[in-house]
Amino acid sequence: MSQFGGEPVRDPADLGFDTTRLKRLKRWMQRYADTGRWPGGAVLIARHGKLAFFDCAGYADVEAKRPWQRDLIARIYSMTKPVTAVALLMLYEEARVHFDDPVEVYLPEFKDMQLLIPGATSLDQTVPVKTRPTIHHLLTHTSGLSLFTGPRLLGEAYAKEALGLAKDYGGLDKMVRRIAELPLEWEPGTRWQYSAGSDVIGRIVEVVSGLTLDEYFAKRIFEPLGMADTGFSVPDTGIGRFPPMYELTAGGMALNEAPEVSAWRQGKVDTFCGGGGLVGTIDDYWRFAEMLRAGGELNGERILSSRTLRLAACNHLPGDLASLATEVWAETQFDGVGFGLLGSVVLDPAKAQISAQPGDYGWGGAAGTFFWVSPVDDMVVILFTQLLPSSAIPVRKELRALVHGALTGV
């Protein structure tokens, strides 16, 4: 594949799709827009490195009746996490970091971490941890760190300071130091809990590389892959392609953030969150996902070795998420699904009750974006919209059913 953005849609039949069944996708997207359950969005499907389907429906700006378009720059939130993982894996391949390294080797503030005791009523009710959190713990969300979605005490502490969310915290170094001051929710390695681990990974990338995370991403990932519209802020020249963000409330869909006052505006961002700070276009993310599908290389630019990628894409937990996860929200279901270094990994589609292949991996973002890579089907699927929360409508499992329902050939 030599071009994106202007990449034409090929004959889906040549790529193993039933053309008539693919048309269901457009009707499905339009139905959500017509009923006011989402503003609009886009779906991209590529197989064997070729574009099998792309279409948009609904509005980017509901009030202005501005249609959703392919070149829109969207908030991808937690779809930043796989990018941050790739950044760390590049340093791993250079033998500059190791998965079993304690976090404190790179960030001394994580030395002598404390563990919140069961039933604690205040954050100072702690005991010393028995196991030092490692880089692998951070990558797999088993470090014991929390997030604003976490259980009461720690979840409230993270939410109060927007840890893992704020774009103007005064720097990633400052945010990560504050994270290190808070106790852990669980003993490292014992439970899976969605966390700010990717933000800490981002800081480790900064310390090891000597670059800020935005500089590292641009130099080592975005520029080689041609991801020209992806970054931690929206430049003034791109604000016309940056849509409002909406949220689904009890009273219906409402405006959450207007582009003119967005926290992502150029000049407002000083904290480059590796867990959820990026914005970008669907074609840019296709470049990234296509690099993953193709074994770490795109258009002659190798980002990772195929062996490292296979290691990153497999399950790194002893079982599925249901056997290890806490009862908190995350961007995936738990039964029949594991977790690797790049996101969730389908282990048993029947147990997960989703249309998928074993080994499919990917992740989503808070505003409804979602992607997966299927090594078995040699396929990339990406969904973009701008609607909070991601659980507002069941588009992810429905998209899987629609895509697999149209995939009839090898």
C-alpha positions, 0 to 999 in steps of 0.5 A: 500500500503506497498511499492513504487518504486518497486510497481508493476502495477496491472491489470488496469481492476481490478481498473476500467480502459480500458487497451487498452485505457490506451495504448494511454498514452504511445503513447501520451508521445512518440509523444511529445518526437519524435516531439521534443516538450518535452525531455521526462517524466513519468505518474503515475496513482493509484486508490484505493491505487494501481498502475494502470499505470506507463510508461516513454517515451523520454529522461532524457538527450536528448544530451546523449540519456539517457532514462527517468527512474522511479527513476529520481530526478526532480525539482518539483518547485511549487509542493512544495507548497502543502507540505508547506501547509501540514507542516503548517496544522500540526502546526494548528492541534497542535493549534500552529497557526490559520488561522486568525492570522495576519502574523505579530504575527509571523513575525514582519516585516509584521507590518504596510504593505503598499499598492501600489496605482493604477497606481503607477509608483514607489514602494514608491507610497503607502498607508497603508493597511486597512486589515492586511494579515493573514495566511489564506490569504497566504495559499490562495494567497489572501494576496496581495503579488506578484511574478516574474510573477506578474504585472509590478512594483512588478513583476519586483522587485520580478524578479530582486532579484529572490524572491521566486526563489533564493536558495542562498539568504542567508536564508529564513529569509532574503528573507522573510524580503525583501518580507515584505519590498515591498508593496502589490499589492492588499488589502488583501482578495480582489483579488487572485494573485499567490504569494510568500505566500508559502515562507512566510508560510515556514518561519512561520513554521520555527519560530513556530517549531524552525526548518529550513524548510528542517529539519521540512520537513525531520523530520515531513513529508519525513521520516514518509512517506519514501520520501527518495529522496526528499529535497531542494538539490541533494546530490552528490550521486544522481547527476547521477539521476538528469536530465538536464532541458530544455526550449521550445524557438522559435527555439525549445527545448534548454538546460536550466540547466545542472545537473553539474552546477545546483543551486540544487547541494548539498552545494549551497542551503542556502534558503529553499523556501516553494514555489518552492524549492524541488526536488524528484522522482515521487514515492516519490511524490506518497507517499505524494499524496497517503497520501492526498488521503487516508485521511492523513495517509500512512502505519500507519503514520498519518500526518493529520486528515481526517477532517483537510484534507477535510477542506484543500481540499475544495474551500476557495474562495467566487467563482471561480478564474475567479471571483477573480483573477488578469490577471496574469499567474498561474499554473491553468485555472480560470473558474470553478476552485477554490482554497483551502489550497493545490492547485486548486479545480475543482468546475464545469468541464463544466465551466472549460472545462476539464475532471475532477470530482468536488472536484479534487484538485492538483497543478503543477510546472514550469518545467511541473510537475503536479498532482491531487487527485480525492476524487470522483474517489479515484485516484492519477495522477502524471506527471513528465517532465523537460521542462520550461515553464509549459505552453509550451505544453498543457499536463495537459488538455490532460492528464486529457482527456486521463485518464478520457477517459480510466476510465470506471469502478467504 
